[in-house]
């Protein structure tokens, strides 16, 4: 079972992926979809450029906007909601899913300090 309370769990091979790894892969031109499952107000405060916003509460009705064959890195503020979104998407045929370890909070501190932090 995954430890959803360890927001910085970056165990290789697990469901979590480090922001630094995602950034490196994006910089190398790999096709990775970033899915933000936070609320609109959170997205307006801080976001990763190029990410698609589908708030968690809209995921059921908007999952058709996602390609189940794409590699998707899901994120939220700290990594808990995104992990729940992954479990939901897995039940609907998505298999190439990763959870951005520590969410946008970790992204702000380890990848891009220009992305604002919030509570």
Buried (B, 14 or more C-beta within 10 A) or exposed (E): EBEBEEBBBBEEEEBBBBBBBBBEBBEEEEEBBBBBBBBEEBBEBBBBEEBEBBBBEBBEEEBEEBEBEEBBBBBBBBBBBBBBBBEBBEEEEBEBBBBBBBBBBBBBBBBBEEBEEEE
